[in-house]
Amino acid sequence: MRTQDEAHFREFVEGRRGALLRTAYLLCGDRDDAEDLTQATLIKVYTAWGRVSEVDNPDGYVRRILVNTHHSRVRRRRVSQFLTDRLPDRAGLDSTAALAGRSVLMAALARLPTEQRTVVVLRYWEDRSDAEVAHILGKPLGTVRSRAARGLARLREDPNMADLITRRPAPAQRTTEARS
């Protein structure tokens, strides 16, 4: 790699490594696995930097590499993962309720199938549009939408998530007595 390309790659990594690591953590559910996944992704990006740097959206391209690498690892393992409900220590102030809520959310995400978890993380945690997620995953827009809907439905049905989900009160029902 040329010196100039090396400098652009370093600049790209410095600007996006944290976001890639967060996404990898949400996909894996484990900090060590997330770091390994991020590193493996960056190695692939480095070897293909000539192509990656020329695309219109290199960030999306790199996220697609991250997701594909994660899916490859999951397929190779073929062993179910048992994720912990404990989050790693974080610097800064954070309330106990927020940490407990994150722990519950992480455990619920871990119970989703890989494809649904990937779509939910990209769509709602990273706040990407359906079209962006479809592009990153190389899936039709309808597939992304149905996986997102099914994933959200499973999260809503999760009994541990009941405290985190604020439900609107049901509209008042009219009874026959009220009409008479």
TORKOL-4160 file (C-alpha; in steps of 0.2 Angstrom, whole numbers, padded with zeros to 4 digits, m for minus):
180
<pt num="1" X="0000" Y="0000" Z="0000"/>
<pt num="2" X="0006" Y="0017" Z="m0004"/>
<pt num="3" X="0010" Y="0029" Z="0010"/>
<pt num="4" X="m0004" Y="0041" Z="0005"/>
<pt num="5" X="m0016" Y="0026" Z="0005"/>
<pt num="6" X="m0009" Y="0021" Z="0022"/>
<pt num="7" X="m0013" Y="0038" Z="0029"/>
<pt num="8" X="m0031" Y="0038" Z="0022"/>
<pt num="9" X="m0034" Y="0021" Z="0029"/>
<pt num="10" X="m0027" Y="0026" Z="0046"/>
<pt num="11" X="m0038" Y="0042" Z="0046"/>
<pt num="12" X="m0053" Y="0031" Z="0041"/>
<pt num="13" X="m0050" Y="0019" Z="0055"/>
<pt num="14" X="m0047" Y="0032" Z="0068"/>
<pt num="15" X="m0064" Y="0040" Z="0064"/>
<pt num="16" X="m0074" Y="0025" Z="0063"/>
<pt num="17" X="m0066" Y="0011" Z="0075"/>
<pt num="18" X="m0077" Y="0016" Z="0090"/>
<pt num="19" X="m0093" Y="0015" Z="0080"/>
<pt num="20" X="m0088" Y="m0002" Z="0072"/>
<pt num="21" X="m0083" Y="m0009" Z="0089"/>
<pt num="22" X="m0100" Y="m0004" Z="0096"/>
<pt num="23" X="m0109" Y="m0012" Z="0082"/>
<pt num="24" X="m0099" Y="m0027" Z="0083"/>
<pt num="25" X="m0103" Y="m0028" Z="0102"/>
<pt num="26" X="m0121" Y="m0027" Z="0099"/>
<pt num="27" X="m0120" Y="m0041" Z="0086"/>
<pt num="28" X="m0109" Y="m0052" Z="0096"/>
<pt num="29" X="m0114" Y="m0048" Z="0114"/>
<pt num="30" X="m0097" Y="m0050" Z="0121"/>
<pt num="31" X="m0083" Y="m0037" Z="0121"/>
<pt num="32" X="m0069" Y="m0049" Z="0117"/>
<pt num="33" X="m0078" Y="m0056" Z="0102"/>
<pt num="34" X="m0083" Y="m0038" Z="0097"/>
<pt num="35" X="m0064" Y="m0033" Z="0097"/>
<pt num="36" X="m0059" Y="m0048" Z="0087"/>
<pt num="37" X="m0073" Y="m0046" Z="0075"/>
<pt num="38" X="m0068" Y="m0027" Z="0073"/>
<pt num="39" X="m0050" Y="m0032" Z="0070"/>
<pt num="40" X="m0054" Y="m0045" Z="0057"/>
<pt num="41" X="m0065" Y="m0033" Z="0048"/>
<pt num="42" X="m0051" Y="m0020" Z="0048"/>
<pt num="43" X="m0039" Y="m0032" Z="0041"/>
<pt num="44" X="m0051" Y="m0036" Z="0027"/>
<pt num="45" X="m0053" Y="m0018" Z="0024"/>
<pt num="46" X="m0034" Y="m0015" Z="0024"/>
<pt num="47" X="m0031" Y="m0028" Z="0011"/>
<pt num="48" X="m0045" Y="m0021" Z="0000"/>
<pt num="49" X="m0042" Y="m0003" Z="0004"/>
<pt num="50" X="m0040" Y="0001" Z="m0015"/>
<pt num="51" X="m0058" Y="m0004" Z="m0018"/>
<pt num="52" X="m0065" Y="0002" Z="m0002"/>
<pt num="53" X="m0059" Y="0019" Z="m0004"/>
<pt num="54" X="m0066" Y="0021" Z="m0021"/>
<pt num="55" X="m0084" Y="0017" Z="m0017"/>
<pt num="56" X="m0097" Y="0030" Z="m0014"/>
<pt num="57" X="m0101" Y="0025" Z="0004"/>
<pt num="58" X="m0085" Y="0017" Z="0011"/>
<pt num="59" X="m0093" Y="0017" Z="0029"/>
<pt num="60" X="m0108" Y="0006" Z="0022"/>
<pt num="61" X="m0096" Y="m0005" Z="0013"/>
<pt num="62" X="m0086" Y="m0008" Z="0029"/>
<pt num="63" X="m0102" Y="m0011" Z="0039"/>
<pt num="64" X="m0106" Y="m0024" Z="0026"/>
<pt num="65" X="m0089" Y="m0032" Z="0028"/>
<pt num="66" X="m0092" Y="m0032" Z="0047"/>
<pt num="67" X="m0109" Y="m0040" Z="0046"/>
<pt num="68" X="m0103" Y="m0053" Z="0033"/>
<pt num="69" X="m0088" Y="m0057" Z="0044"/>
<pt num="70" X="m0100" Y="m0059" Z="0059"/>
<pt num="71" X="m0111" Y="m0071" Z="0050"/>
<pt num="72" X="m0097" Y="m0081" Z="0044"/>
<pt num="73" X="m0091" Y="m0083" Z="0061"/>
<pt num="74" X="m0108" Y="m0088" Z="0068"/>
<pt num="75" X="m0110" Y="m0101" Z="0054"/>
<pt num="76" X="m0093" Y="m0109" Z="0058"/>
<pt num="77" X="m0096" Y="m0110" Z="0076"/>
<pt num="78" X="m0113" Y="m0118" Z="0075"/>
<pt num="79" X="m0114" Y="m0118" Z="0093"/>
<pt num="80" X="m0126" Y="m0108" Z="0103"/>
<pt num="81" X="m0119" Y="m0093" Z="0112"/>
<pt num="82" X="m0123" Y="m0090" Z="0130"/>
<pt num="83" X="m0122" Y="m0072" Z="0133"/>
<pt num="84" X="m0120" Y="m0064" Z="0150"/>
<pt num="85" X="m0132" Y="m0051" Z="0156"/>
<pt num="86" X="m0118" Y="m0042" Z="0164"/>
<pt num="87" X="m0111" Y="m0027" Z="0154"/>
<pt num="88" X="m0092" Y="m0023" Z="0155"/>
<pt num="89" X="m0087" Y="m0008" Z="0166"/>
<pt num="90" X="m0089" Y="0009" Z="0157"/>
<pt num="91" X="m0081" Y="0025" Z="0161"/>
<pt num="92" X="m0092" Y="0040" Z="0165"/>
<pt num="93" X="m0108" Y="0042" Z="0175"/>
<pt num="94" X="m0122" Y="0030" Z="0172"/>
<pt num="95" X="m0137" Y="0026" Z="0182"/>
<pt num="96" X="m0141" Y="0009" Z="0189"/>
<pt num="97" X="m0158" Y="0009" Z="0181"/>
<pt num="98" X="m0150" Y="0013" Z="0164"/>
<pt num="99" X="m0137" Y="m0001" Z="0166"/>
<pt num="100" X="m0150" Y="m0014" Z="0171"/>
<pt num="101" X="m0161" Y="m0009" Z="0156"/>
<pt num="102" X="m0146" Y="m0011" Z="0144"/>
<pt num="103" X="m0143" Y="m0028" Z="0152"/>
<pt num="104" X="m0161" Y="m0033" Z="0149"/>
<pt num="105" X="m0160" Y="m0027" Z="0131"/>
<pt num="106" X="m0144" Y="m0035" Z="0128"/>
<pt num="107" X="m0150" Y="m0052" Z="0134"/>
<pt num="108" X="m0166" Y="m0050" Z="0124"/>
<pt num="109" X="m0156" Y="m0046" Z="0108"/>
<pt num="110" X="m0145" Y="m0061" Z="0111"/>
<pt num="111" X="m0161" Y="m0072" Z="0111"/>
<pt num="112" X="m0165" Y="m0066" Z="0094"/>
<pt num="113" X="m0160" Y="m0076" Z="0078"/>
<pt num="114" X="m0144" Y="m0069" Z="0070"/>
<pt num="115" X="m0153" Y="m0061" Z="0055"/>
<pt num="116" X="m0166" Y="m0053" Z="0066"/>
<pt num="117" X="m0153" Y="m0046" Z="0078"/>
<pt num="118" X="m0142" Y="m0039" Z="0064"/>
<pt num="119" X="m0157" Y="m0030" Z="0056"/>
<pt num="120" X="m0163" Y="m0023" Z="0073"/>
<pt num="121" X="m0146" Y="m0017" Z="0078"/>
<pt num="122" X="m0142" Y="m0009" Z="0061"/>
<pt num="123" X="m0160" Y="m0002" Z="0059"/>
<pt num="124" X="m0164" Y="0005" Z="0077"/>
<pt num="125" X="m0148" Y="0005" Z="0087"/>
<pt num="126" X="m0138" Y="0013" Z="0073"/>
<pt num="127" X="m0153" Y="0023" Z="0066"/>
<pt num="128" X="m0151" Y="0017" Z="0048"/>
<pt num="129" X="m0165" Y="0018" Z="0035"/>
<pt num="130" X="m0172" Y="0002" Z="0029"/>
<pt num="131" X="m0164" Y="0005" Z="0012"/>
<pt num="132" X="m0147" Y="0007" Z="0020"/>
<pt num="133" X="m0149" Y="m0009" Z="0030"/>
<pt num="134" X="m0155" Y="m0018" Z="0014"/>
<pt num="135" X="m0139" Y="m0012" Z="0005"/>
<pt num="136" X="m0127" Y="m0017" Z="0019"/>
<pt num="137" X="m0134" Y="m0034" Z="0020"/>
<pt num="138" X="m0137" Y="m0036" Z="0002"/>
<pt num="139" X="m0155" Y="m0041" Z="0005"/>
<pt num="140" X="m0172" Y="m0035" Z="m0003"/>
<pt num="141" X="m0180" Y="m0021" Z="0006"/>
<pt num="142" X="m0195" Y="m0032" Z="0010"/>
<pt num="143" X="m0184" Y="m0045" Z="0019"/>
<pt num="144" X="m0176" Y="m0031" Z="0030"/>
<pt num="145" X="m0193" Y="m0024" Z="0035"/>
<pt num="146" X="m0201" Y="m0041" Z="0039"/>
<pt num="147" X="m0185" Y="m0046" Z="0049"/>
<pt num="148" X="m0186" Y="m0029" Z="0058"/>
<pt num="149" X="m0205" Y="m0032" Z="0062"/>
<pt num="150" X="m0202" Y="m0049" Z="0068"/>
<pt num="151" X="m0187" Y="m0045" Z="0078"/>
<pt num="152" X="m0196" Y="m0030" Z="0087"/>
<pt num="153" X="m0212" Y="m0041" Z="0090"/>
<pt num="154" X="m0201" Y="m0054" Z="0098"/>
<pt num="155" X="m0193" Y="m0041" Z="0109"/>
<pt num="156" X="m0210" Y="m0034" Z="0114"/>
<pt num="157" X="m0215" Y="m0052" Z="0118"/>
<pt num="158" X="m0200" Y="m0055" Z="0129"/>
<pt num="159" X="m0206" Y="m0055" Z="0147"/>
<pt num="160" X="m0190" Y="m0047" Z="0154"/>
<pt num="161" X="m0193" Y="m0032" Z="0142"/>
<pt num="162" X="m0210" Y="m0028" Z="0150"/>
<pt num="163" X="m0202" Y="m0015" Z="0162"/>
<pt num="164" X="m0193" Y="m0006" Z="0148"/>
<pt num="165" X="m0208" Y="m0005" Z="0136"/>
<pt num="166" X="m0220" Y="0009" Z="0140"/>
<pt num="167" X="m0237" Y="0004" Z="0133"/>
<pt num="168" X="m0251" Y="0015" Z="0129"/>
<pt num="169" X="m0267" Y="0013" Z="0139"/>
<pt num="170" X="m0280" Y="0004" Z="0128"/>
<pt num="171" X="m0294" Y="0015" Z="0122"/>
<pt num="172" X="m0309" Y="0015" Z="0133"/>
<pt num="173" X="m0321" Y="0001" Z="0127"/>
<pt num="174" X="m0340" Y="0005" Z="0127"/>
<pt num="175" X="m0351" Y="m0007" Z="0136"/>
<pt num="176" X="m0369" Y="m0010" Z="0132"/>
<pt num="177" X="m0372" Y="m0003" Z="0150"/>
<pt num="178" X="m0364" Y="0013" Z="0145"/>
<pt num="179" X="m0375" Y="0015" Z="0130"/>
<pt num="180" X="m0392" Y="0013" Z="0139"/>
